[in-house]
Amino acid sequence: MIEFELPLTVAITTWRDQKTIDRALKSVMDFADFIVVVYGKPGKVD
């Protein structure tokens, strides 16, 4: 039973971490879009 429990726990933890990473990545992308909207396109800074 132990042989199966550990990989399952690792898989679930990895999956949850992946979801967290995806959510964080989406937040960063949304924030970047917000910056672009507020300050204009990147490279247009004078």
KEPAMI-20894 format. One record per residue: x, z, y of N, C-alpha, C, CB in turn. Coordinates in nm, 3 decimals. Atoms other than C-alpha are relative to their C-alpha. Glycine has a CB too. Example, Ala and Ser with C-alpha at 12.3 -4.5 7.8 and 13.67 -1.06 7.14 Angstrom:
2
<n.px 0.089 n.pz 0.000 n.py -0.119 ca.px 1.230 ca.pz 0.780 ca.py -0.450 c.px 0.090 c.pz 0.000 c.py 0.120 cb.px -0.099 cb.pz 0.125 cb.py 0.003> $
<n.px -0.082 n.pz -0.006 n.py -0.119 ca.px 1.367 ca.pz 0.714 ca.py -0.106 c.px -0.077 c.pz 0.073 c.py 0.109 cb.px 0.041 cb.pz -0.142 cb.py 0.046> $
END
This chain:
46
<n.px 0.084 n.pz 0.000 n.py -0.121 ca.px 0.000 ca.pz 0.000 ca.py 0.000 c.px 0.087 c.pz 0.000 c.py 0.126 cb.px -0.095 cb.pz 0.123 cb.py 0.001> $
<n.px -0.089 n.pz -0.008 n.py -0.116 ca.px 0.283 ca.pz 0.087 ca.py 0.240 c.px 0.059 c.pz -0.138 c.py 0.031 cb.px 0.114 cb.pz 0.103 cb.py -0.025> $
<n.px -0.062 n.pz 0.131 n.py -0.021 ca.px 0.437 ca.pz -0.258 ca.py 0.185 c.px -0.088 c.pz -0.090 c.py 0.085 cb.px 0.029 cb.pz -0.067 cb.py -0.136> $
<n.px 0.092 n.pz 0.086 n.py -0.074 ca.px 0.125 ca.pz -0.418 ca.py 0.331 c.px -0.032 c.pz 0.057 c.py 0.138 cb.px -0.130 cb.pz -0.021 cb.py -0.080> $
<n.px 0.042 n.pz -0.062 n.py -0.125 ca.px 0.051 ca.pz -0.166 ca.py 0.605 c.px 0.097 c.pz -0.029 c.py 0.113 cb.px -0.014 cb.pz 0.150 cb.py -0.018> $
<n.px -0.098 n.pz 0.018 n.py -0.107 ca.px 0.376 ca.pz -0.208 ca.py 0.798 c.px -0.007 c.pz -0.140 c.py 0.061 cb.px 0.140 cb.pz 0.026 cb.py -0.052> $
<n.px 0.010 n.pz 0.134 n.py -0.060 ca.px 0.364 ca.pz -0.589 ca.py 0.838 c.px -0.131 c.pz -0.019 c.py 0.075 cb.px 0.013 cb.pz -0.108 cb.py -0.107> $
<n.px 0.129 n.pz 0.012 n.py -0.066 ca.px -0.004 ca.pz -0.561 ca.py 0.929 c.px 0.005 c.pz 0.067 c.py 0.136 cb.px -0.113 cb.pz 0.061 cb.py -0.086> $
<n.px -0.014 n.pz -0.072 n.py -0.127 ca.px 0.073 ca.pz -0.302 ca.py 1.196 c.px 0.084 c.pz -0.079 c.py 0.098 cb.px 0.061 cb.pz 0.139 cb.py -0.022> $
<n.px -0.088 n.pz 0.081 n.py -0.085 ca.px 0.356 ca.pz -0.517 ca.py 1.329 c.px -0.075 c.pz -0.122 c.py 0.052 cb.px 0.127 cb.pz -0.043 cb.py -0.077> $
<n.px 0.074 n.pz 0.120 n.py -0.040 ca.px 0.131 ca.pz -0.823 ca.py 1.333 c.px -0.104 c.pz 0.034 c.py 0.107 cb.px -0.069 cb.pz -0.064 cb.py -0.122> $
<n.px 0.102 n.pz -0.040 n.py -0.097 ca.px -0.147 ca.pz -0.639 ca.py 1.518 c.px 0.066 c.pz 0.035 c.py 0.133 cb.px -0.083 cb.pz 0.119 cb.py -0.052> $
<n.px -0.070 n.pz -0.039 n.py -0.122 ca.px 0.100 ca.pz -0.490 ca.py 1.767 c.px 0.051 c.pz -0.123 c.py 0.073 cb.px 0.117 cb.pz 0.094 cb.py -0.032> $
<n.px -0.051 n.pz 0.123 n.py -0.060 ca.px 0.259 ca.pz -0.831 ca.py 1.825 c.px -0.114 c.pz -0.078 c.py 0.065 cb.px 0.071 cb.pz -0.087 cb.py -0.105> $
<n.px 0.116 n.pz 0.074 n.py -0.052 ca.px -0.084 ca.pz -0.989 ca.py 1.871 c.px -0.050 c.pz 0.064 c.py 0.129 cb.px -0.113 cb.pz -0.004 cb.py -0.105> $
<n.px 0.045 n.pz -0.070 n.py -0.121 ca.px -0.186 ca.pz -0.721 ca.py 2.121 c.px 0.100 c.pz -0.019 c.py 0.113 cb.px -0.021 cb.pz 0.150 cb.py -0.029> $
<n.px -0.103 n.pz 0.024 n.py -0.102 ca.px 0.145 ca.pz -0.760 ca.py 2.303 c.px -0.014 c.pz -0.142 c.py 0.055 cb.px 0.141 cb.pz 0.022 cb.py -0.058> $
<n.px 0.013 n.pz 0.139 n.py -0.043 ca.px 0.091 ca.pz -1.136 ca.py 2.313 c.px -0.118 c.pz -0.014 c.py 0.095 cb.px -0.018 cb.pz -0.094 cb.py -0.122> $
<n.px 0.116 n.pz 0.004 n.py -0.090 ca.px -0.254 ca.pz -1.088 ca.py 2.466 c.px 0.035 c.pz 0.061 c.py 0.135 cb.px -0.120 cb.pz 0.074 cb.py -0.063> $
<n.px -0.041 n.pz -0.064 n.py -0.125 ca.px -0.102 ca.pz -0.853 ca.py 2.724 c.px 0.090 c.pz -0.092 c.py 0.080 cb.px 0.071 cb.pz 0.133 cb.py -0.028> $
<n.px -0.091 n.pz 0.094 n.py -0.065 ca.px 0.173 ca.pz -1.105 ca.py 2.798 c.px -0.080 c.pz -0.114 c.py 0.062 cb.px 0.105 cb.pz -0.054 cb.py -0.100> $
<n.px 0.083 n.pz 0.110 n.py -0.051 ca.px -0.085 ca.pz -1.383 ca.py 2.835 c.px -0.076 c.pz 0.044 c.py 0.124 cb.px -0.098 cb.pz -0.049 cb.py -0.109> $
<n.px 0.077 n.pz -0.049 n.py -0.114 ca.px -0.292 ca.pz -1.168 ca.py 3.070 c.px 0.091 c.pz 0.018 c.py 0.121 cb.px -0.069 cb.pz 0.133 cb.py -0.035> $
<n.px -0.095 n.pz -0.019 n.py -0.109 ca.px 0.013 ca.pz -1.077 ca.py 3.276 c.px 0.042 c.pz -0.134 c.py 0.059 cb.px 0.123 cb.pz 0.077 cb.py -0.048> $
<n.px -0.038 n.pz 0.134 n.py -0.044 ca.px 0.116 ca.pz -1.442 ca.py 3.290 c.px -0.110 c.pz -0.061 c.py 0.085 cb.px 0.032 cb.pz -0.090 cb.py -0.120> $
<n.px 0.114 n.pz 0.053 n.py -0.076 ca.px -0.232 ca.pz -1.540 ca.py 3.408 c.px -0.009 c.pz 0.068 c.py 0.136 cb.px -0.132 cb.pz 0.019 cb.py -0.078> $
<n.px 0.003 n.pz -0.072 n.py -0.127 ca.px -0.218 ca.pz -1.270 ca.py 3.676 c.px 0.106 c.pz -0.054 c.py 0.094 cb.px 0.020 cb.pz 0.150 cb.py -0.023> $
<n.px -0.109 n.pz 0.055 n.py -0.082 ca.px 0.116 ca.pz -1.405 ca.py 3.798 c.px -0.039 c.pz -0.137 c.py 0.053 cb.px 0.130 cb.pz -0.009 cb.py -0.082> $
<n.px 0.041 n.pz 0.134 n.py -0.042 ca.px -0.023 ca.pz -1.759 ca.py 3.806 c.px -0.108 c.pz 0.008 c.py 0.108 cb.px -0.051 cb.pz -0.080 cb.py -0.121> $
<n.px 0.105 n.pz -0.016 n.py -0.101 ca.px -0.333 ca.pz -1.645 ca.py 3.996 c.px 0.060 c.pz 0.046 c.py 0.132 cb.px -0.107 cb.pz 0.101 cb.py -0.049> $
<n.px -0.066 n.pz -0.051 n.py -0.121 ca.px -0.112 ca.pz -1.456 ca.py 4.241 c.px 0.077 c.pz -0.112 c.py 0.069 cb.px 0.093 cb.pz 0.117 cb.py -0.034> $
<n.px -0.075 n.pz 0.113 n.py -0.056 ca.px 0.108 ca.pz -1.764 ca.py 4.288 c.px -0.095 c.pz -0.097 c.py 0.070 cb.px 0.081 cb.pz -0.073 cb.py -0.110> $
<n.px 0.100 n.pz 0.088 n.py -0.062 ca.px -0.201 ca.pz -1.976 ca.py 4.356 c.px -0.049 c.pz 0.061 c.py 0.131 cb.px -0.120 cb.pz -0.023 cb.py -0.097> $
<n.px 0.045 n.pz -0.070 n.py -0.120 ca.px -0.316 ca.pz -1.714 ca.py 4.608 c.px 0.104 c.pz -0.014 c.py 0.112 cb.px -0.026 cb.pz 0.149 cb.py -0.030> $
<n.px -0.108 n.pz 0.014 n.py -0.099 ca.px 0.023 ca.pz -1.725 ca.py 4.786 c.px 0.000 c.pz -0.141 c.py 0.057 cb.px 0.139 cb.pz 0.032 cb.py -0.064> $
<n.px 0.000 n.pz 0.140 n.py -0.045 ca.px 0.008 ca.pz -2.105 ca.py 4.800 c.px -0.117 c.pz -0.025 c.py 0.095 cb.px -0.008 cb.pz -0.097 cb.py -0.122> $
<n.px 0.119 n.pz 0.020 n.py -0.084 ca.px -0.344 ca.pz -2.095 ca.py 4.945 c.px 0.022 c.pz 0.065 c.py 0.137 cb.px -0.126 cb.pz 0.059 cb.py -0.068> $
<n.px -0.014 n.pz -0.075 n.py -0.125 ca.px -0.253 ca.pz -1.833 ca.py 5.208 c.px 0.112 c.pz -0.057 c.py 0.087 cb.px 0.026 cb.pz 0.148 cb.py -0.029> $
<n.px -0.120 n.pz 0.036 n.py -0.077 ca.px 0.094 ca.pz -1.953 ca.py 5.311 c.px 0.029 c.pz -0.149 c.py -0.003 cb.px 0.119 cb.pz 0.075 cb.py -0.052> $
<n.px -0.026 n.pz 0.143 n.py 0.010 ca.px 0.069 ca.pz -2.322 ca.py 5.229 c.px 0.089 c.pz -0.030 c.py -0.118 cb.px 0.063 cb.pz -0.050 cb.py 0.128> $
<n.px -0.079 n.pz 0.043 n.py 0.116 ca.px 0.266 ca.pz -2.523 ca.py 4.979 c.px 0.143 c.pz 0.051 c.py 0.009 cb.px -0.001 cb.pz -0.154 cb.py -0.012> $
<n.px -0.141 n.pz -0.041 n.py 0.000 ca.px 0.613 ca.pz -2.400 ca.py 4.874 c.px 0.088 c.pz -0.110 c.py 0.058 cb.px 0.046 cb.pz 0.036 cb.py -0.142> $
<n.px -0.091 n.pz 0.097 n.py -0.060 ca.px 0.895 ca.pz -2.568 ca.py 5.066 c.px -0.040 c.pz -0.038 c.py 0.141 cb.px 0.005 cb.pz -0.123 cb.py -0.086> $
<n.px 0.045 n.pz 0.029 n.py -0.136 ca.px 0.692 ca.pz -2.588 ca.py 5.387 c.px 0.029 c.pz 0.117 c.py 0.094 cb.px -0.150 cb.pz -0.033 cb.py 0.001> $
<n.px -0.030 n.pz -0.118 n.py -0.080 ca.px 0.844 ca.pz -2.265 ca.py 5.520 c.px 0.093 c.pz -0.040 c.py 0.114 cb.px 0.064 cb.pz 0.113 cb.py -0.086> $
<n.px -0.092 n.pz 0.027 n.py -0.110 ca.px 0.989 ca.pz -2.301 ca.py 5.871 c.px 0.037 c.pz 0.129 c.py 0.071 cb.px -0.063 cb.pz -0.100 cb.py 0.100> $
END
